Amino acid sequence: MTGKRYYISTLTDWQRHAGRFSNSHWFSLTPAEAESGGAVRTRPNESTNSNPPIIVIVEADKGAHLALEDDPAFEALPDPFSQRPISDRALAALAGFNLRPGATTLEVSELLGRLHPLLRHRVF
C-alpha cells in the first residue's frame, strides 16, 4: 500500500531517494529556476542552480516515507487534512509564494496546483 506526502528538500536529495518512489512530482522553489512541469532550465546562458530547493509530493510505501522522515535533508509537511500549520522553516522555504503565517499543507497544495497541477492534493 502506498501513501502520499509533501516534503521540502533539494533536487539532489530527491534524486538519491527517487528510485524508491511509486510516483513523485516536484517544483523548484528558486523562482529563476522554476518552469512549468517542475523542470530545471538547462538552456545555454541561463543561470542554473544544480541543487535547487524543491517541494515534492511523494507517493511511496511506508518504508520509503520512513526513510525520508529519517533523512535530515527532507522536511515532511503535515497531512493536508490535519489543519496543522506548516513549520516556520517550511514557510521560509516557500517565502516566494506569499503564504500567510499559519498556512496549512492543503493551502500550499492549492497554491502550487495552479503552477503545477500534479502537486494539487487529490483523494480518489
C-alpha positions as CSV (number, residue, x, y, z in Angstrom):
1,M,0.0,0.0,0.0
2,T,1.3,3.4,-0.9
3,G,0.6,6.9,0.6
4,K,1.3,10.4,-0.5
5,R,3.1,13.1,1.4
6,Y,4.6,16.5,0.8
7,Y,8.3,17.3,1.6
8,I,10.7,20.2,1.2
9,S,14.2,19.2,0.1
10,T,16.6,19.7,-2.7
11,L,16.8,18.2,-6.1
12,T,20.0,16.3,-5.4
13,D,18.5,14.8,-2.2
14,W,15.3,13.9,-4.1
15,Q,17.3,12.1,-6.7
16,R,19.1,10.0,-4.0
17,H,15.7,8.5,-3.0
18,A,13.7,8.7,-6.2
19,G,14.2,5.0,-7.1
20,R,12.1,4.0,-4.1
21,F,9.0,6.1,-5.0
22,S,6.0,4.8,-6.9
23,N,5.4,8.3,-8.2
24,S,6.6,11.8,-7.4
25,H,6.4,15.3,-8.8
26,W,8.4,18.4,-7.7
27,F,8.6,22.1,-8.2
28,S,11.6,24.3,-7.8
29,L,11.4,26.9,-5.0
30,T,14.0,29.0,-6.8
31,P,11.9,31.4,-8.9
32,A,14.6,31.8,-11.7
33,E,14.8,28.0,-11.9
34,A,11.1,27.1,-11.9
35,E,9.4,26.2,-15.1
36,S,6.0,24.6,-15.7
37,G,6.1,20.9,-15.1
38,G,8.8,21.1,-12.4
39,A,11.7,21.1,-14.8
40,V,15.0,22.9,-14.2
41,R,16.1,25.2,-17.0
42,T,19.0,23.9,-19.0
43,R,19.2,26.3,-21.9
44,P,22.7,27.8,-22.6
45,N,23.5,31.2,-21.0
46,E,20.8,30.8,-18.3
47,S,21.7,30.7,-14.6
48,T,21.0,27.3,-13.2
49,N,21.4,26.1,-9.6
50,S,22.4,22.4,-9.8
51,N,20.8,21.7,-6.5
52,P,17.7,24.0,-6.1
53,P,15.4,23.7,-3.1
54,I,12.2,21.9,-4.1
55,I,8.8,21.0,-2.8
56,V,7.8,17.5,-3.8
57,I,4.8,15.2,-3.4
58,V,5.9,11.6,-3.0
59,E,3.8,8.5,-3.5
60,A,5.5,5.6,-1.9
61,D,5.2,2.7,0.5
62,K,5.6,3.2,4.3
63,G,9.3,2.2,4.2
64,A,10.2,4.9,1.7
65,H,8.3,7.6,3.8
66,L,10.1,6.4,6.9
67,A,13.4,6.7,5.2
68,L,12.6,10.3,4.1
69,E,11.5,11.2,7.6
70,D,14.8,9.9,9.0
71,D,16.8,12.0,6.4
72,P,17.5,15.5,7.7
73,A,17.6,16.8,4.1
74,F,13.8,16.3,4.0
75,E,11.2,18.2,5.9
76,A,7.8,16.5,5.9
77,L,4.8,18.8,5.8
78,P,1.7,17.9,7.9
79,D,-1.0,15.8,6.4
80,P,-3.1,18.1,4.1
81,F,-6.3,17.4,6.1
82,S,-4.8,17.8,9.6
83,Q,-5.3,21.6,9.6
84,R,-1.9,21.9,11.3
85,P,0.2,24.8,10.1
86,I,3.4,24.2,8.2
87,S,6.6,24.9,10.2
88,D,8.3,28.2,10.2
89,R,11.2,26.6,8.3
90,A,8.8,25.4,5.5
91,L,7.1,28.8,5.5
92,A,10.5,30.4,5.0
93,A,11.4,28.0,2.1
94,L,8.0,28.9,0.5
95,A,8.5,32.7,1.1
96,G,8.3,33.4,-2.7
97,F,4.7,32.3,-2.7
98,N,3.5,34.9,-0.1
99,L,1.8,32.4,2.2
100,R,0.4,33.8,5.5
101,P,1.7,32.6,8.8
102,G,-0.3,29.6,9.9
103,A,-0.8,28.3,6.3
104,T,-1.6,24.6,6.0
105,T,-0.3,22.0,3.7
106,L,-3.7,22.0,1.9
107,E,-3.3,25.7,1.2
108,V,0.2,25.1,-0.1
109,S,-1.0,22.3,-2.4
110,E,-3.8,24.5,-3.8
111,L,-1.4,27.4,-4.5
112,L,1.2,25.1,-6.1
113,G,-1.5,23.3,-8.0
114,R,-2.0,26.5,-10.0
115,L,1.6,26.3,-11.1
116,H,2.0,22.5,-11.4
117,P,-1.4,20.7,-11.5
118,L,0.1,17.4,-10.3
119,L,1.1,19.0,-7.0
120,R,-2.6,19.6,-6.0
121,H,-3.7,17.3,-3.3
122,R,-6.2,14.7,-4.6
123,V,-8.2,12.0,-3.0
124,F,-9.5,9.2,-5.2
